[in-house]
Amino acid sequence: MNNTTADRLSWLPALALVVPLLVPVGLAGYVVAGWVSGPLPFWTAPDLTLSEAVIVRDGAESLRLIRAGRDPNRAWPVRADLSETGRDDVMTPLEAAVAIRRVEIVHLLLEQGAVLTAAERSALIDRAQRVGGLDVAEYLQQGK
């Protein structure tokens, strides 16, 4: 048998078909390996403060942060892109829950150790009424 140049290069069309299929498989493997081993390789999720977790309506993350030792009575920073004012802010988780009008998160925070003085309760009731959170205002008026 005589190996001509054409015979030796006959595998090139097959390679041209296989290589494009291997690229997405390799990329998927890279993503899965990064997911299994830790942070995703293409993006990172910024850590949320307790008040930010409340602002984005993530009750589960709020609870996880409290159980990890975050103080529900402390005022936490809120980044501008999450703040209702559009600028960096500092607020307690209860202030954040009232701002987003979520009575279930107010309840969660109070159950998990958030404490209100009479003056703080009154201020939060006023704010809840101003932002249209009448159910939140009613809940706080009940003294729970």
C-alpha positions in Angstrom: 0.0 0.0 0.0 1.2 3.4 -0.9 0.5 6.1 1.7 -0.2 9.2 -0.2 -0.6 12.7 1.3 -4.3 12.4 0.7 -4.5 9.2 2.7 -2.5 10.6 5.5 -4.9 13.7 5.7 -8.1 11.8 5.5 -8.8 12.1 9.2 -8.9 16.0 9.0 -12.6 16.2 8.0 -13.5 14.0 11.0 -11.4 16.1 13.3 -13.1 19.3 11.9 -16.5 17.7 13.0 -15.4 16.5 16.4 -13.5 19.5 17.7 -16.5 21.9 17.7 -18.4 19.3 19.7 -15.6 19.0 22.3 -15.5 22.7 23.1 -19.0 22.9 24.7 -18.3 19.6 26.5 -15.1 20.9 27.9 -16.7 24.2 28.9 -19.5 22.4 30.7 -17.0 20.3 32.5 -15.1 23.4 33.6 -18.3 25.0 35.0 -19.3 21.8 36.8 -15.9 21.4 38.3 -16.0 25.0 39.5 -19.5 24.5 40.9 -18.5 21.3 42.8 -15.3 22.7 44.1 -16.5 26.1 45.3 -17.4 29.5 43.8 -18.7 29.5 40.2 -15.8 30.2 37.8 -17.5 33.0 35.9 -19.2 35.1 38.5 -19.2 35.6 42.2 -22.1 36.3 44.4 -21.3 39.2 46.8 -21.9 38.5 50.4 -25.1 40.1 51.7 -25.4 41.9 55.0 -28.4 40.9 57.1 -30.3 44.1 56.0 -29.5 43.4 52.4 -30.8 39.9 52.7 -34.0 41.4 54.0 -34.2 44.1 51.3 -34.0 41.4 48.6 -36.8 39.5 50.4 -34.6 36.4 51.1 -36.0 35.2 54.4 -34.0 32.0 54.2 -30.7 33.8 53.9 -31.8 36.2 56.6 -32.4 33.3 58.9 -29.1 31.7 57.9 -27.2 34.9 58.7 -28.9 35.3 62.1 -28.1 31.7 63.0 -24.5 32.3 61.9 -24.3 35.1 64.5 -25.4 38.2 62.7 -27.2 40.6 65.2 -30.7 41.3 64.1 -30.7 44.5 66.2 -27.6 46.0 64.5 -27.8 48.5 61.7 -26.1 47.0 58.6 -24.9 48.6 55.4 -27.1 48.3 52.3 -25.4 48.9 48.9 -26.8 51.5 46.6 -28.0 49.0 44.0 -30.2 47.4 46.6 -31.3 50.4 48.6 -34.7 52.0 48.0 -33.0 55.4 48.0 -30.5 54.5 45.2 -27.5 55.3 47.4 -25.5 53.5 50.1 -27.5 53.3 53.3 -27.3 51.8 56.8 -30.4 50.3 58.4 -31.6 47.7 60.8 -33.1 44.5 59.4 -36.5 45.6 60.8 -36.2 49.0 59.1 -35.5 47.1 55.8 -38.5 44.7 56.4 -40.8 47.7 56.9 -39.4 49.4 53.9 -40.3 46.4 51.7 -43.6 45.9 53.5 -43.1 42.3 54.4 -44.9 41.3 57.6 -43.6 37.8 57.5 -40.0 39.0 57.6 -40.8 41.4 60.5 -42.3 38.4 62.3 -39.2 36.3 61.5 -36.8 39.0 62.8 -38.8 39.4 66.0 -38.9 35.7 66.5 -35.1 35.5 66.0 -34.2 38.1 68.6 -34.9 41.5 67.2 -35.9 43.8 70.0 -37.8 47.1 69.7 -38.1 49.9 72.2 -41.4 51.7 72.4 -40.0 54.6 70.4 -38.5 52.4 67.7 -41.8 50.5 67.4 -43.7 53.8 67.1 -41.2 55.0 64.4 -41.5 51.8 62.5 -45.3 51.9 62.6 -45.3 55.4 61.2 -42.9 54.4 58.5 -45.0 51.3 57.6 -48.1 53.5 57.3 -46.2 56.0 55.1 -45.0 53.3 52.7 -48.3 51.6 52.5 -47.5 48.6 54.7 -50.7 48.6 56.6 -50.5 45.0 57.5 -47.0 45.6 58.9 -48.2 48.6 60.9 -51.1 46.5 62.3 -48.8 43.7 63.2 -46.4 46.0 65.0 -49.3 47.8 66.8 -50.3 44.4 68.2 -47.0 44.5 70.1 -45.7 41.2 68.7 
